[in-house]
Amino acid sequence: MKILVCNDGSERARRALASAAIVANATKAETTIFGIVEIEQDEPSLLRALREEATIFREQDVKLEIVTKFGDPVAEITRRTQENVYDLVVIGAERRGTQGFFLPSAKAYTITEAIDPPVLVVPVSRPTIKRILICSGGGTYIENAVRFTSKIAKDLAAEVTLLTVTPEPPAMHATIFRRQEDMVTLLNSNSALARNLRTEKEIIERAGIPAVVQIRHGIVIDQILAEVERCDYDLVVSGSWPVRDAWRNYAIGNVTRQIVNRTDRPVLVIRSNIRPATLTERLRNMVKKFGGRQDYMAPVSAG
């Protein structure tokens, strides 16, 4: 495994470094600390600082290199991931409403959409990563995230919960949805949701990690944040679509972006290789499902 840790010498970048070290030390990943400054004269001082901070990796005998560059951070990170193969990219961030990300907020999220590797966005570092929440809409697009998370969870000796969120059911369907809260009943059903959740659960368990499935009802982002607080998760995992579509994001929302902006936990964003349905296709499917089927689930990760 190879990890790229982006660092501009700031406090928020140091938090990212601490989270990256937890993953790298557990997985024995080959790690590159990528220092980026926008003024060339600042490069030597950043290099000295990074050498001092890198001891959190060397103490665990992780193979490590430190590289510094000056230039536009987004362009340099994108170029680096195009020229080298990384399994994970780590960036620091501030919570929305303070100073934005350590990069301008729009550009920071652009990185998660523009580069192929999974991106770990760290607004707040955690001392350990032992409880992981995977946000699943019950669709096949999240399988990349489930597979990647399963691999690192095994090395971290972490517990994994699969969360899926449904809209609040109309009163006439309340009995059906109460029945679906019984995970055994739900997972044994033949709905598309159940089949996909079973597959995701099996992927995790094949990696030797116990998997719990949790279902909540209501507004997706609100329920995700409530679940994060309820169980005090150390890491939140969400999916991202392989295309960017401004109209699609405006029309149906971008829950992954909201998770990154609003949670105070590290967020791992992993891109799917499945083409998302168009808005027209989604609306058509919704009409069909509400016309008689009860297995409609709102996606919790759309990027």
C-alpha angles and dihedrals in degrees: 000000000000125000129194114202114195115211135176096177095259128129091252089053089053089055089054089050091054092052092045089052091055091056096039094048092050096045096034087231124181102247134202119193105207111200115197128188129173094214117061094214090062094060099088094051091048091051091053092049093049092051089056094046093047092077090091086069100039092053088066095045095247117164103248141181130180120212127178130196137171122221141070107341097218093047093046094048091048092048092048093054091047093052097042134038115241130174094204137018119200125201132174124234145178122229117263113270097037118065099325118236124331080259118043103287097244091050094046093057089043087066092060089053099039102050128062103223122083112268124218109205111197119196092156127016121227124212091232140004105228103130118054127185118200113198107216129178089196092254130124093246091081095060094095089056092047093051095047093045091049091057096052093038090060092054091044092048086230132160118237129211124190111212124194124178127206129191116264103275121241113251092253090060097040093106092054093050093046087054090050090057085072098090094203091055092045097047092046093053122098097235120127088245092055093047092051094045090050090052092049092047091049092051090055095044092048086060088058095255123127110238127205122194117214126187126195133177129221139043106000101226093042092052093047092052091046091052091048090055094042095059099023094232119200096209134025119203123201137169132240130203119243092236135057118227118169094194092049091051091048094047101046102015132239109259095179090058090049091051091051092047099043111033124083093212131087109273122208112205116196124185122230121223091213118100110242120237115260119249090255091052092048093051091048091051092048091054091050094048097046088046091073113324123095101198098089112134126183112235113248095197122050121150 
